[in-house]
Amino acid sequence: MCGIFGIVSNQKSINIGKIALESIRRLEYRGYDSCGILSQYNSKLFVKKDAGKIDDIHKKLKLDEFPNGSKLALAHTRWATHGSPTKINSHPHLDCEDKIAVIHNGIIENFIELKKELLSKGHFFKSETDTEIIPHLIEENMKTNKNLKEAVANAIKKCKGAYGLAICHADYPDTIIVVRRESPLIVGIEEGKTTYCASDIPAFLPYTRNCYILEDNEMAILKAGTAEFYDINDCDNPKQKEIQLIKWSIDAAEKGGYEHFMLKEIYEEPSALRRTLKIPNDSLNKFAEIILSAERIYITAAGTSFYAALAGKFIITKFLGKYIEAIECSEFKTQLINSLEENSIIIAISQSGETIDLIEAVRWAKEYRPSAKIISITNIVGSTLTRHSDNIIITQAGPEIGVAATKTYVTQVLTFALIALEIAKLTKNESQEEIQKYYNALYSTPEIIEKFFEKNVELIKYIVRNLEKNLNFFFLARGISIATAKEGGLKLKEVACRFVEGYSAAHAKHGPISLIREGYPIIFIAPPDETYERLIGNLMEFKSRGGTIISLVVEDDDKITNLSDTTIRIPQPGDKYHNLFSPITFIPALQLLAYYAALEHNLDPDKPLNLAKTVTVH
Ligand code: F6R
């Protein structure tokens, strides 16, 4: 996830630098670890870029000051994926001659092979990024064909992966070329005057509401006030595209038309999962090998990441056959001060990579047992956690702006599941065929969630309205679903200010059940796994005391459905493969429940009371 912006104009008095700067500020929610702006003037490219927040870089570099008379600019705000957030890795990236510039949102999956090929042809690279291969590929193509459009198309056809790209050339003073595959790209037009491109509409919304939305494998040639569209495989015949009129406010546009970031981010879960499913095998395999080699394994985290750890622990131990302890990071040192062994493996998990209690836990572990290995799962490249880790995996959720963690949770659990299946491949305790069935179930998670969104939102709103007066809830489950109960409960507490006991359904009869009165709402998380029959017993204990039972079940469930007042059906099979990954597919229902409950109580779900997105105090 990065934000890209481009502008080409024929307006005499236009201040290209100022517009580019304001536009990437409006895209900063897409990525904020570094930024860069380029303008083109007199067959030269002028680049200003650095690591950090846009406003800090602007103070240092005056990002809006470029040669007078410049009519073309590209601008980028970065969310690092390949290469840490440094000045060199910031976009734009240029070819060997500093003539061709590229800004990119996405990931070029085959960049290592392409880079090798280009190095062998004498190209030299300045950054660690995947993006930098693109200007060099175009440069290589232009050695034999001076047509920029064809050179771009030929270069892009060699790239696998996802890209929203904006490209310019010092010798083509009035042209930006944009290409899209999987990553969004929109072209905005002020007819006859100025053309814009961006990865999201808010970037150019103050200047125009007329836009074209690029489809996969489309390319556009942008000149001042005009745009021509092509299929990447047919650059000779322009395509007709329909112009669209955008009616959103800037605020709504930043949220992709959703009322809140929380809702947008819940709906982004399928795409976040699809990106995370593409985490390269070698980094998953490395984690699997380290875990397999360890005597003692701990997972540590805070809040939502800790609940992802509970689900992850369950999934990994299934294939590992060894005990893993999950400890909240604030308790890590206190609990292990007398027992952390040499060569322990600590899996640290954090969306931000900055949670202070977690950083302290890993620092302490390294000081106390220098032979301990820290392997981390985080969403933020270059975060403090990554600097204290021996190995890292970056989840591919993209920036999460809503304070309540949503899409990052599902990507964390998915990452654990991917590591677990690598472990299964190495231990060979399961047959290849069996492992493939688990993979198939994992690959189907984005689609299950999409289908769930299609059919169930009105039901969730209805449940929320019916529970409007209730202040206290139980979320109960057994086995792996206890993680779902705890995480779902945390969401309702955070954003809707309701008290929830997310608890083991079996353990609840050892005390908490004494709270139950007529109408007390209890949500049972009930995939048909090995705990299902016993969960029915627990459900009956609560039902017979007057509890109102709402259950989360799979599509063809009947037993628990017949015993419940309301059921929410997750459209997935109830086999053991899908059940194991139900922490991913069941949680969106509870996230939406929390979201709509917040609205019902006139609370802003993006700004829960007393909370900060990143907790950097003890
Ligand atoms: C809950 C939430 C917090 C975080 C916790 C850990 O919605 O956002 O509970 O999960 O503060 O944060 P990270 O994962 O950044 O270490």
Residues whose N, C-alpha, C, O or C-beta is under 5 A from the ligand:
A	BS01	F6R	A302 G303 T304 S305 I349 S350 Q351 S352 G353 T355 V403 A404 A405 K613 V615
